[in-house]
Amino acid sequence: MPNKYFKPHERFDRNPHKYDIGIFTGLKKGYEDNLFIKKLFTLSEQEYTDYYQYHLSYFLGKEPQGEQEFFTFVWQIVLIRIRYIETKDPFNSSHATDMELLAKLTNFQKYLRIGKKQPADEISRIYKRSNLVCFFSDASSLLFHPPCAFWCLSVEMGWCVK
């Protein structure tokens, strides 16, 4: 499937936009989600809005009514990466780096929920398609929930992500 969500780095462009994804020789097919996340790791929290809006504008140029589709796609790739990091062996040599990356991802996910003001029912719809451990009732913050040993949207209400 060709990239339709993210603005790619143009091939051999020596002066790309700072939010373009890809490498000097362009964007390799099938890696756009990884490169979106990789670029996210280099950004400060203050840049999340600009980064998200940059790629959203690119996508809306192709799909004018696609804001919800874009949000859902970005939410899912962030969620998949969080799950991947959480399932890694905590005693491996990259554990400290993994925890930094996990913090970045959860902060970006928090931005998506709060900064994009997505309704709780939309986030619930996305999670219903995922493997879940338990459910709460106020999706206000992402935190670790000891009863099920997974990251949750909130202790009062939210989904615990398996």
Secondary structure, 3 states (H helix, E strand, C coil): CCCCCCCECCCCCCCCCCCCECECCECCCCCHHHHHHHHHHCCCHHHHHHHHHHHHHHHHHHCCCCHHHHHHHHHHHHHHHHHHHHCCCCCCCCHHHHHHHHHHHHHHHHHHHHHCCCCHHHHHHHHHCCCEEEECCCCCCCEEECCCCEEECCCCCCEEEC
